[in-house]
Amino acid sequence: MAYENITVETRRHVGLITLNRPKALNALCSALIRELGQALDAFEADDEIGAIVLTGSEKAFAAGADIKEMASKTFIDAYLADFITNGWERITTCRKPVVAAVAGFALGGGCEVAMMCDFILAADNAKFGQPEITIGTIPGAGGTQRLVRAIGKAKAMEMVLTGRMIDAVEAERAGLVSRVVPLAELIDEAVRVADKIASLSRPVVLMAKESVNAAFETSLSQGIQFERRLFHATFATEDQKEGMAAFIEKRSPAFRNR
Ligand code: CAA
């Protein structure tokens, strides 16, 4: 499919989606969000793909929702179109793991899209922020919720109330990103990590992702119960038999996604 606001490629068993509106620092206009959803649909449907990497440019992962597109919206426009929810949450419904590889600015909706991914690898030049308050609005794609869960109330509240950006080191210290890597190595490292995930048992990877995500939606005892059921379910897979046999026989497992 021909896209105008993103590029899409396959590297080994990884689907790589690159946000590509350089003149607008990858501002997330509605056409881009639509294309992102289409690309995710295509990679989800592709059996050869086991994980997805979402990235931007070296200067910007994404500088937020497109301010020029939304500046004149009325309440009724936003409400009737369910602005932001509509289309954006597609990332969160992706069953295959999605790794955000963030270089440069991840601001507003850009930070929110990165947080919708399963984890964030940051380049050493990454900057995260929720600057919506400085343009007269508030985060509208989950920022007030996911940022609090990721880094806690004190830092999230300061960022949301002041618009202060944090750099990659502070983001890692706060737990927003899993790791910081040199800018030049970001994409290769993200693809390497995603390909490692893709090499594992797909059903078991999906169960692991589902179970971690349950931690955000349930009480501890319900979450543990959910985990236990999925843990038990792994014993119904051929890949669990293969994985454990391979360990005992001191060889590499050959998972068949069964
Ligand atoms: N929407 C639309 N266009 C944007 C944009 C955005 N979010 N961010 C940057 N651009 C455009 C600029 O307008 C500029 O275009 P022109 O050359 O046509 O003027 C181009 O990208 C380059 O930007 P700058 O000249 O500003 O680049 P800079 O290096 O001086 O500054 C920046 C970079 C600090 C990221 C700055 O662009 C900036 O502050 N951007 C806006 C950040 C922001 O407020 N994001 C939140 C948006 S609201 C939101 O996301 C709501 C939500 O929760 C979903």
Residues whose N, C-alpha, C, O or C-beta is under 5 A from the ligand:
A	BS01	CAA	K23 A24 L25 A27 A63 G64 A65 D66 I67 K68 F105 L107 G108 G109 P131 E132 I138 P139 G140 A141
